[in-house]
């Protein structure tokens, strides 16, 4: 670790940040301790960090864990066995999975789905083609292919006659 702390603050470098924790835990050797104490005399950030770490260590030293009851292991194994024997749908993992699908989660999704359905229905109804109902009773005329050809031939003949009359009207009569 860098002992030249006048150039680099331990809090500003990832390489030397652990040095402050080691100092608080009493793990630094004498030259590093002296250098860090000299730096903390000049750097308020490092001094505050050290004070906060001292407070944490003091709180941990005062803390006493609650005593473990005599039947702790027995109750723990009962809970483990009960979890193994429970049906698959009541396991804690599945309960948490199904809890994610609560009604409060589905309310925004249902609103969005309803809006999309409404817009889609409006688009479909607006863009449908109207159907013409053709009566299917006996009054309906039906034309065979031969009759259609005969009608086309007749119309061609009438057109030819009109052209001939127009051509005859244009020619002067000779006397």
KOLLOFI-929895 format. One record per residue (C-alpha): residue number from 1; y, x, z. Coordinates in nm, 2 decimals, always signed. Example, Ala and Ser with C-alpha at 12.3 -4.5 7.8 and 13.67 -1.06 7.14 Angstrom:
2
<site><nr>1</nr><py>-0.45</py><px>+1.23</px><pz>+0.78</pz></site>
<site><nr>2</nr><py>-0.11</py><px>+1.37</px><pz>+0.71</pz></site>
END
This chain:
175
<site><nr>1</nr><py>+0.00</py><px>+0.00</px><pz>+0.00</pz></site>
<site><nr>2</nr><py>+0.35</py><px>+0.10</px><pz>-0.06</pz></site>
<site><nr>3</nr><py>+0.52</py><px>+0.26</px><pz>+0.24</pz></site>
<site><nr>4</nr><py>+0.86</py><px>+0.29</px><pz>+0.08</pz></site>
<site><nr>5</nr><py>+0.98</py><px>-0.05</px><pz>+0.18</pz></site>
<site><nr>6</nr><py>+1.35</py><px>+0.02</px><pz>+0.13</pz></site>
<site><nr>7</nr><py>+1.30</py><px>-0.01</px><pz>-0.25</pz></site>
<site><nr>8</nr><py>+1.07</py><px>-0.31</px><pz>-0.25</pz></site>
<site><nr>9</nr><py>+1.06</py><px>-0.61</px><pz>-0.01</pz></site>
<site><nr>10</nr><py>+0.70</py><px>-0.71</px><pz>+0.08</pz></site>
<site><nr>11</nr><py>+0.78</py><px>-1.08</px><pz>+0.03</pz></site>
<site><nr>12</nr><py>+0.89</py><px>-1.02</px><pz>-0.33</pz></site>
<site><nr>13</nr><py>+0.58</py><px>-0.84</px><pz>-0.45</pz></site>
<site><nr>14</nr><py>+0.23</py><px>-0.98</px><pz>-0.45</pz></site>
<site><nr>15</nr><py>+0.09</py><px>-0.63</px><pz>-0.39</pz></site>
<site><nr>16</nr><py>+0.27</py><px>-0.58</px><pz>-0.06</pz></site>
<site><nr>17</nr><py>+0.28</py><px>-0.94</px><pz>+0.07</pz></site>
<site><nr>18</nr><py>-0.04</py><px>-0.90</px><pz>+0.26</pz></site>
<site><nr>19</nr><py>+0.12</py><px>-0.60</px><pz>+0.45</pz></site>
<site><nr>20</nr><py>+0.33</py><px>-0.85</px><pz>+0.66</pz></site>
<site><nr>21</nr><py>+0.01</py><px>-1.04</px><pz>+0.75</pz></site>
<site><nr>22</nr><py>-0.17</py><px>-0.72</px><pz>+0.84</pz></site>
<site><nr>23</nr><py>+0.13</py><px>-0.61</px><pz>+1.05</pz></site>
<site><nr>24</nr><py>+0.12</py><px>-0.93</px><pz>+1.25</pz></site>
<site><nr>25</nr><py>-0.26</py><px>-0.90</px><pz>+1.30</pz></site>
<site><nr>26</nr><py>-0.21</py><px>-0.53</px><pz>+1.41</pz></site>
<site><nr>27</nr><py>-0.41</py><px>-0.38</px><pz>+1.12</pz></site>
<site><nr>28</nr><py>-0.16</py><px>-0.14</px><pz>+0.98</pz></site>
<site><nr>29</nr><py>-0.16</py><px>+0.24</px><pz>+1.06</pz></site>
<site><nr>30</nr><py>+0.13</py><px>+0.41</px><pz>+1.24</pz></site>
<site><nr>31</nr><py>+0.33</py><px>+0.52</px><pz>+0.92</pz></site>
<site><nr>32</nr><py>+0.30</py><px>+0.18</px><pz>+0.76</pz></site>
<site><nr>33</nr><py>+0.40</py><px>+0.00</px><pz>+1.08</pz></site>
<site><nr>34</nr><py>+0.70</py><px>+0.23</px><pz>+1.12</pz></site>
<site><nr>35</nr><py>+0.81</py><px>+0.17</px><pz>+0.76</pz></site>
<site><nr>36</nr><py>+0.77</py><px>-0.21</px><pz>+0.79</pz></site>
<site><nr>37</nr><py>+0.96</py><px>-0.23</px><pz>+1.12</pz></site>
<site><nr>38</nr><py>+1.24</py><px>-0.03</px><pz>+0.96</pz></site>
<site><nr>39</nr><py>+1.24</py><px>-0.27</px><pz>+0.67</pz></site>
<site><nr>40</nr><py>+1.24</py><px>-0.58</px><pz>+0.89</pz></site>
<site><nr>41</nr><py>+1.55</py><px>-0.44</px><pz>+1.08</pz></site>
<site><nr>42</nr><py>+1.73</py><px>-0.47</px><pz>+0.74</pz></site>
<site><nr>43</nr><py>+1.56</py><px>-0.77</px><pz>+0.58</pz></site>
<site><nr>44</nr><py>+1.61</py><px>-1.11</px><pz>+0.74</pz></site>
<site><nr>45</nr><py>+1.35</py><px>-1.28</px><pz>+0.52</pz></site>
<site><nr>46</nr><py>+1.07</py><px>-1.05</px><pz>+0.63</pz></site>
<site><nr>47</nr><py>+1.19</py><px>-1.07</px><pz>+0.99</pz></site>
<site><nr>48</nr><py>+1.17</py><px>-1.46</px><pz>+0.98</pz></site>
<site><nr>49</nr><py>+0.83</py><px>-1.44</px><pz>+0.81</pz></site>
<site><nr>50</nr><py>+0.70</py><px>-1.22</px><pz>+1.09</pz></site>
<site><nr>51</nr><py>+0.84</py><px>-1.45</px><pz>+1.36</pz></site>
<site><nr>52</nr><py>+0.67</py><px>-1.75</px><pz>+1.19</pz></site>
<site><nr>53</nr><py>+0.34</py><px>-1.56</px><pz>+1.17</pz></site>
<site><nr>54</nr><py>+0.38</py><px>-1.47</px><pz>+1.54</pz></site>
<site><nr>55</nr><py>+0.42</py><px>-1.83</px><pz>+1.63</pz></site>
<site><nr>56</nr><py>+0.11</py><px>-1.93</px><pz>+1.43</pz></site>
<site><nr>57</nr><py>-0.10</py><px>-1.66</px><pz>+1.60</pz></site>
<site><nr>58</nr><py>+0.03</py><px>-1.76</px><pz>+1.94</pz></site>
<site><nr>59</nr><py>-0.06</py><px>-2.13</px><pz>+1.87</pz></site>
<site><nr>60</nr><py>-0.41</py><px>-2.02</px><pz>+1.76</pz></site>
<site><nr>61</nr><py>-0.45</py><px>-1.81</px><pz>+2.07</pz></site>
<site><nr>62</nr><py>-0.36</py><px>-2.11</px><pz>+2.29</pz></site>
<site><nr>63</nr><py>-0.59</py><px>-2.36</px><pz>+2.11</pz></site>
<site><nr>64</nr><py>-0.92</py><px>-2.44</px><pz>+2.26</pz></site>
<site><nr>65</nr><py>-1.19</py><px>-2.61</px><pz>+2.07</pz></site>
<site><nr>66</nr><py>-1.34</py><px>-2.93</px><pz>+2.22</pz></site>
<site><nr>67</nr><py>-1.69</py><px>-2.86</px><pz>+2.37</pz></site>
<site><nr>68</nr><py>-1.98</py><px>-2.98</px><pz>+2.15</pz></site>
<site><nr>69</nr><py>-2.18</py><px>-3.25</px><pz>+2.31</pz></site>
<site><nr>70</nr><py>-2.55</py><px>-3.19</px><pz>+2.39</pz></site>
<site><nr>71</nr><py>-2.68</py><px>-3.44</px><pz>+2.14</pz></site>
<site><nr>72</nr><py>-2.45</py><px>-3.32</px><pz>+1.85</pz></site>
<site><nr>73</nr><py>-2.73</py><px>-3.18</px><pz>+1.64</pz></site>
<site><nr>74</nr><py>-2.95</py><px>-3.49</px><pz>+1.70</pz></site>
<site><nr>75</nr><py>-2.67</py><px>-3.73</px><pz>+1.59</pz></site>
<site><nr>76</nr><py>-2.58</py><px>-3.51</px><pz>+1.29</pz></site>
<site><nr>77</nr><py>-2.95</py><px>-3.51</px><pz>+1.16</pz></site>
<site><nr>78</nr><py>-2.96</py><px>-3.89</px><pz>+1.22</pz></site>
<site><nr>79</nr><py>-2.66</py><px>-3.94</px><pz>+0.99</pz></site>
<site><nr>80</nr><py>-2.81</py><px>-3.71</px><pz>+0.73</pz></site>
<site><nr>81</nr><py>-3.14</py><px>-3.89</px><pz>+0.73</pz></site>
<site><nr>82</nr><py>-2.96</py><px>-4.23</px><pz>+0.72</pz></site>
<site><nr>83</nr><py>-2.76</py><px>-4.12</px><pz>+0.41</pz></site>
<site><nr>84</nr><py>-3.08</py><px>-4.00</px><pz>+0.24</pz></site>
<site><nr>85</nr><py>-3.26</py><px>-4.33</px><pz>+0.32</pz></site>
<site><nr>86</nr><py>-2.97</py><px>-4.55</px><pz>+0.20</pz></site>
<site><nr>87</nr><py>-3.00</py><px>-4.73</px><pz>-0.14</pz></site>
<site><nr>88</nr><py>-2.84</py><px>-4.55</px><pz>-0.43</pz></site>
<site><nr>89</nr><py>-2.56</py><px>-4.81</px><pz>-0.47</pz></site>
<site><nr>90</nr><py>-2.44</py><px>-4.77</px><pz>-0.11</pz></site>
<site><nr>91</nr><py>-2.41</py><px>-4.39</px><pz>-0.11</pz></site>
<site><nr>92</nr><py>-2.07</py><px>-4.24</px><pz>-0.02</pz></site>
<site><nr>93</nr><py>-2.01</py><px>-4.10</px><pz>-0.37</pz></site>
<site><nr>94</nr><py>-2.07</py><px>-4.43</px><pz>-0.54</pz></site>
<site><nr>95</nr><py>-1.86</py><px>-4.62</px><pz>-0.29</pz></site>
<site><nr>96</nr><py>-1.57</py><px>-4.38</px><pz>-0.37</pz></site>
<site><nr>97</nr><py>-1.64</py><px>-4.42</px><pz>-0.74</pz></site>
<site><nr>98</nr><py>-1.63</py><px>-4.80</px><pz>-0.72</pz></site>
<site><nr>99</nr><py>-1.32</py><px>-4.79</px><pz>-0.50</pz></site>
<site><nr>100</nr><py>-1.14</py><px>-4.64</px><pz>-0.79</pz></site>
<site><nr>101</nr><py>-1.19</py><px>-4.96</px><pz>-0.98</pz></site>
<site><nr>102</nr><py>-1.02</py><px>-5.18</px><pz>-0.73</pz></site>
<site><nr>103</nr><py>-0.80</py><px>-5.47</px><pz>-0.85</pz></site>
<site><nr>104</nr><py>-0.48</py><px>-5.27</px><pz>-0.78</pz></site>
<site><nr>105</nr><py>-0.60</py><px>-5.01</px><pz>-1.04</pz></site>
<site><nr>106</nr><py>-0.68</py><px>-5.28</px><pz>-1.30</pz></site>
<site><nr>107</nr><py>-0.35</py><px>-5.48</px><pz>-1.28</pz></site>
<site><nr>108</nr><py>-0.15</py><px>-5.25</px><pz>-1.50</pz></site>
<site><nr>109</nr><py>-0.44</py><px>-5.21</px><pz>-1.74</pz></site>
<site><nr>110</nr><py>-0.49</py><px>-5.59</px><pz>-1.77</pz></site>
<site><nr>111</nr><py>-0.12</py><px>-5.64</px><pz>-1.83</pz></site>
<site><nr>112</nr><py>-0.13</py><px>-5.38</px><pz>-2.11</pz></site>
<site><nr>113</nr><py>-0.44</py><px>-5.53</px><pz>-2.26</pz></site>
<site><nr>114</nr><py>-0.28</py><px>-5.88</px><pz>-2.26</pz></site>
<site><nr>115</nr><py>+0.03</py><px>-5.74</px><pz>-2.44</pz></site>
<site><nr>116</nr><py>-0.18</py><px>-5.57</px><pz>-2.70</pz></site>
<site><nr>117</nr><py>-0.39</py><px>-5.88</px><pz>-2.76</pz></site>
<site><nr>118</nr><py>-0.08</py><px>-6.10</px><pz>-2.79</pz></site>
<site><nr>119</nr><py>+0.08</py><px>-5.86</px><pz>-3.05</pz></site>
<site><nr>120</nr><py>-0.25</py><px>-5.84</px><pz>-3.24</pz></site>
<site><nr>121</nr><py>-0.29</py><px>-6.21</px><pz>-3.25</pz></site>
<site><nr>122</nr><py>+0.07</py><px>-6.26</px><pz>-3.37</pz></site>
<site><nr>123</nr><py>+0.01</py><px>-6.01</px><pz>-3.65</pz></site>
<site><nr>124</nr><py>-0.32</py><px>-6.16</px><pz>-3.76</pz></site>
<site><nr>125</nr><py>-0.18</py><px>-6.52</px><pz>-3.76</pz></site>
<site><nr>126</nr><py>+0.14</py><px>-6.41</px><pz>-3.95</pz></site>
<site><nr>127</nr><py>-0.05</py><px>-6.23</px><pz>-4.22</pz></site>
<site><nr>128</nr><py>-0.33</py><px>-6.48</px><pz>-4.31</pz></site>
<site><nr>129</nr><py>-0.34</py><px>-6.63</px><pz>-4.66</pz></site>
<site><nr>130</nr><py>-0.32</py><px>-7.00</px><pz>-4.68</pz></site>
<site><nr>131</nr><py>-0.63</py><px>-7.17</px><pz>-4.82</pz></site>
<site><nr>132</nr><py>-0.60</py><px>-7.44</px><pz>-5.08</pz></site>
<site><nr>133</nr><py>-0.85</py><px>-7.72</px><pz>-5.02</pz></site>
<site><nr>134</nr><py>-1.01</py><px>-7.83</px><pz>-5.34</pz></site>
<site><nr>135</nr><py>-1.16</py><px>-8.18</px><pz>-5.32</pz></site>
<site><nr>136</nr><py>-1.53</py><px>-8.16</px><pz>-5.37</pz></site>
<site><nr>137</nr><py>-1.59</py><px>-8.52</px><pz>-5.48</pz></site>
<site><nr>138</nr><py>-1.70</py><px>-8.66</px><pz>-5.82</pz></site>
<site><nr>139</nr><py>-1.33</py><px>-8.69</px><pz>-5.94</pz></site>
<site><nr>140</nr><py>-1.31</py><px>-8.32</px><pz>-5.99</pz></site>
<site><nr>141</nr><py>-1.30</py><px>-8.22</px><pz>-6.36</pz></site>
<site><nr>142</nr><py>-1.54</py><px>-7.96</px><pz>-6.47</pz></site>
<site><nr>143</nr><py>-1.51</py><px>-7.77</px><pz>-6.80</pz></site>
<site><nr>144</nr><py>-1.80</py><px>-7.60</px><pz>-6.97</pz></site>
<site><nr>145</nr><py>-1.76</py><px>-7.27</px><pz>-7.15</pz></site>
<site><nr>146</nr><py>-1.82</py><px>-7.43</px><pz>-7.49</pz></site>
<site><nr>147</nr><py>-1.54</py><px>-7.68</px><pz>-7.43</pz></site>
<site><nr>148</nr><py>-1.30</py><px>-7.40</px><pz>-7.32</pz></site>
<site><nr>149</nr><py>-1.38</py><px>-7.20</px><pz>-7.64</pz></site>
<site><nr>150</nr><py>-1.32</py><px>-7.52</px><pz>-7.85</pz></site>
<site><nr>151</nr><py>-0.98</py><px>-7.57</px><pz>-7.67</pz></site>
<site><nr>152</nr><py>-0.88</py><px>-7.21</px><pz>-7.74</pz></site>
<site><nr>153</nr><py>-0.97</py><px>-7.25</px><pz>-8.11</pz></site>
<site><nr>154</nr><py>-0.77</py><px>-7.57</px><pz>-8.14</pz></site>
<site><nr>155</nr><py>-0.46</py><px>-7.42</px><pz>-7.98</pz></site>
<site><nr>156</nr><py>-0.49</py><px>-7.12</px><pz>-8.23</pz></site>
<site><nr>157</nr><py>-0.52</py><px>-7.36</px><pz>-8.52</pz></site>
<site><nr>158</nr><py>-0.21</py><px>-7.56</px><pz>-8.40</pz></site>
<site><nr>159</nr><py>-0.02</py><px>-7.23</px><pz>-8.37</pz></site>
<site><nr>160</nr><py>-0.12</py><px>-7.13</px><pz>-8.72</pz></site>
<site><nr>161</nr><py>+0.00</py><px>-7.47</px><pz>-8.86</pz></site>
<site><nr>162</nr><py>+0.34</py><px>-7.43</px><pz>-8.69</pz></site>
<site><nr>163</nr><py>+0.37</py><px>-7.08</px><pz>-8.85</pz></site>
<site><nr>164</nr><py>+0.28</py><px>-7.22</px><pz>-9.19</pz></site>
<site><nr>165</nr><py>+0.54</py><px>-7.50</px><pz>-9.16</pz></site>
<site><nr>166</nr><py>+0.80</py><px>-7.25</px><pz>-9.06</pz></site>
<site><nr>167</nr><py>+0.72</py><px>-7.03</px><pz>-9.35</pz></site>
<site><nr>168</nr><py>+0.72</py><px>-7.33</px><pz>-9.59</pz></site>
<site><nr>169</nr><py>+1.07</py><px>-7.44</px><pz>-9.47</pz></site>
<site><nr>170</nr><py>+1.21</py><px>-7.09</px><pz>-9.55</pz></site>
<site><nr>171</nr><py>+1.10</py><px>-7.08</px><pz>-9.91</pz></site>
<site><nr>172</nr><py>+1.35</py><px>-7.24</px><pz>-10.15</pz></site>
<site><nr>173</nr><py>+1.21</py><px>-7.50</px><pz>-10.39</pz></site>
<site><nr>174</nr><py>+1.20</py><px>-7.41</px><pz>-10.75</pz></site>
<site><nr>175</nr><py>+1.33</py><px>-7.66</px><pz>-11.01</pz></site>
END
